[in-house]
């Protein structure tokens, strides 16, 4: 079973989703927590995922970092 889902969206629908993701990104950036390496990593991961999703919605190429 795959976790992938295909959607057909109009340009207007994509723009609405991109605008919403900007608010989510701002929320993640403004969250106040005591800095720990684990929280910093979790925040970085979430921001990376948001950037990837935004790039997909904008039709941009998504590059993944190598784990090597």
C-alpha positions in Angstrom: 0.0 0.0 0.0 1.4 3.4 -1.0 1.3 6.6 1.0 1.1 8.7 -2.2 -2.0 10.5 -3.3 -2.6 12.2 -6.6 -4.8 15.3 -6.7 -5.9 17.4 -9.6 -5.9 21.1 -8.5 -6.7 24.3 -10.3 -4.1 27.1 -10.2 -6.3 28.9 -7.8 -6.5 25.9 -5.5 -2.8 25.5 -5.5 -2.2 29.1 -4.7 -4.6 28.8 -1.7 -2.7 25.8 -0.4 0.7 27.6 -0.9 -0.7 30.6 1.1 -1.9 28.3 3.8 1.5 26.7 4.0 3.1 30.1 4.5 1.0 30.5 7.6 1.9 27.0 8.9 5.6 27.8 8.3 5.3 31.1 10.2 3.6 29.2 13.0 6.4 26.7 13.2 9.0 29.5 13.1 7.3 31.5 15.9 6.7 28.6 18.3 8.6 29.3 21.5 10.3 26.3 23.1 13.4 25.8 25.2 16.0 25.0 22.6 17.3 21.4 22.6 19.0 19.5 19.9 16.0 17.3 19.5 13.5 20.2 19.2 15.8 22.0 16.8 16.0 18.9 14.6 12.3 18.4 14.7 11.7 22.0 13.7 14.2 21.8 10.9 12.6 18.6 9.6 9.1 20.1 9.7 10.4 23.3 7.8 12.1 21.1 5.2 8.9 19.1 4.7 6.9 22.3 4.3 9.4 23.7 1.8 9.2 20.4 -0.2 5.4 20.5 -0.3 5.4 24.2 -1.3 7.9 23.4 -4.1 5.7 20.5 -5.3 2.6 22.7 -5.4 4.5 25.4 -7.3 5.7 22.9 -9.8 9.3 23.3 -8.8 11.8 20.5 -8.7 12.4 19.0 -5.2 15.9 17.9 -4.4 16.6 15.5 -1.5 19.7 15.6 0.6 21.9 12.6 0.5 22.3 10.7 3.7 25.9 9.6 2.8 
